[in-house]
Every structure is written in structure tokens, then in C-alpha cells.
Amino acid sequence: MADSTRKSKKFVLLSPNRRLAPHLPRLQPKALPGHIGYLIFDGTKAIMASTDDAKENTALLESNGARKAFEGADTEASKNYHDTRDIVKHGEEMHQSEGGFLKPLIFGGLDGILTSFAIVAGSAGGSLPTTVVLILGFSNIFADALSMGVGEFLSSKAENEWILSERRREQWEMDNYPEGEIREMIEIYESRGMNREDAEIVITTMAKYKDFFVDIMMAEELELQVPEEDHVQESMREGVVMFFSFAVFGSMPLLGYVVIPTLYPDLGEDVLFTSACVVTGVVLFIMGSVKSFFSSGHWWWCGMETLLLGGTCALVAYTIGQFVDGLLPEDE
């Protein structure tokens, strides 16, 4: 601080912890024109930061703080995160928003690569030529990708429209018979351990704000999450993610059948099938590992889980191909 005083730089001391500095005001950097920085208490230490770095520090806190505290079961880190967040930025606690596309991404990718490899494995088990593998593989992958993408869009859109219709019904009931809805919510809160008096206080207070209360009823009574206003665009994005995930990952087991014969035309079909097995195994493991970033599982175990399950599906396809090939008469 002595150095910054000599340079006439103005810093403001901010403390998210009132026990550490109860006499200091809780000010926001954006409300301090002319001040180029601030100090934040972190435990027993003061951290100096420039207001120019506030946005960068905010992003770092939001992306790492709460989740790292949760994964490490560190209650003190969680407390510091929430306290410091109030200093750096007002707003809601940040969670991983990428998880919204996790289902179509993982589901589409797994379905695509397993469908493609099932064709490759079944063809190899049935001793089909390479040209047949490529024709069946690529035509099936892109047709299925389109079907999966459209299906994801329509199913997600239909579900959201049904939820919104249920919300309109709850809104109508709240407008025409609020006493009944309030009584139902009080009984729900009582069944979850809240005493009658507290439940009445909480519910009657929330019921003053009708739109808010209807959303609470949807979540607590019907266990439904009300979609956002742009739910149609969101459903469309999910469908696009599903399509590209299915098509991209589904094409990977077939790449060896395209690249290797071009570079090494003398290699046999056994090598092509081996390359498809290796590529599929690696991609399955990577997909499982990526999934761990959105869950509490370790990346190694998530990768192995996806690899083993996918490998089992592939083994079944190969076995069926061999079995059916054995039933068919040999060509003369």
C-alpha cells in the first residue's frame, strides 16, 4: 500500500466479511469513480485488484469458485466464494450452463458412434466387403442423424408446450380459487417437514406475487420446470446439437475404411476393422471423460464406464453378424 500511496493511486478497502472489518462500508467498485482498484478480504488476507481486472476476476470466480468448493467439500471456500461474489458482482450464483446441451451431445454422440460401429462390426462378422460397409454406414448415419435431430426438436418442443399448458391451468385456478391453491401448497410444505404456522407464513407471503407463486406451484406441486420464453429456439438448438453430434461421432468408425485404403491399398480388411475398433474405443473413452466435467465422477472412471458399455454393444453386434452369417448358405 505504501507504494500505491506514493504514486497517488486511490484504493478502496472492501470486506465481504463483517466480522473481519465491521467498521468498513460494503461498497461496489463500479460505484467509485476515480478509484482504480480495491482490496478484498479473503480469510485473513487482503487481496489487491484493479477495477480493470474486475470482469476477468468475476469470470474466474464464477467458473471455478462454487464448483471447486463443492467438489472438494470445502465449506470455507464456498463461504468465501459467496461473500466475494457480492463484492465483485451483483447477480445470481453461476452454475454450468453448458450442461443444458449435455444430453443431446452425449446421447447423440454415443448413439451415432455405436450405431456406426454396430454396422461395421456386423459387416465384419458377416464378412461383407468394404464397399458395402461404407454404403450402409454413411447412408444410415446421416439418415439417422437427421431423424434424431428432428425427433429431439419435436419432442422437446412438445414437452415444453405441455408444461406451458399446465402452467396456464394453474394460473387459471389461482385466479379463480386462490384459497384452494394456497391450501394445497401449505399441505405440501407441511408434508416436507415445515410446521403449519411457518408454512402458512411462507405460502401466504409468496401468494402475493401471483406469477412467481404459479411457477413455485409448478415446481413443488407438479414437479415441472417452466421453460423460458425462447423455448422453441432452445429446442431447435438441441435438435441441431443432436444432429451434428450423431453425424460427426457416427462417421468416426468409418474414417479408417476411407483413409487407410487410400494410403495403404495393400492392407486387408482385418486391419480396417481393427482401426475402427481403436478409433471407436478412443472416442468412447474421451466422451466419457468429457462427461465427467459436468458431473461429480472422476474422468477416468467416467471414460471407462462409457468405453465398457459401448464395447459391450459393439460385441453384441459383431456376435450377431457372425451368427447370421453362419446361418446363410455360402455363395457358389
Buried (B, 14 or more C-beta within 10 A) or exposed (E): EEEEEEEEEEBBBBBBBEEBBEEBEEBBBEEBEEBBBBBBBBEEEBEEBBBEEBEEBBEEBBEEBBBEBBEEEEEEBBBBBBBBBEBBBEEEEBEEEEEEBBBBBBBBBBBBBBBBBBBBBBBBBBEBEBEEBBEBBBEBBBEBBBEBBEBBBEEBBEBBBEBBEBBEEBBEBBEEEEEEBBEBBBBBBBEEEBEEEEBBEBBEEBBEEEEEBBBBBBEBBBEBEBBEEEBBEBBBBBBBBBBBBBBBBBBBBBEBBBEBBEEEEEEEBEBBBBBBBEBBBEBBBBBBBBBBBBEEBEBEEBBBBBBEBBBEBBEEBBEBBBEEBEEEEEEE
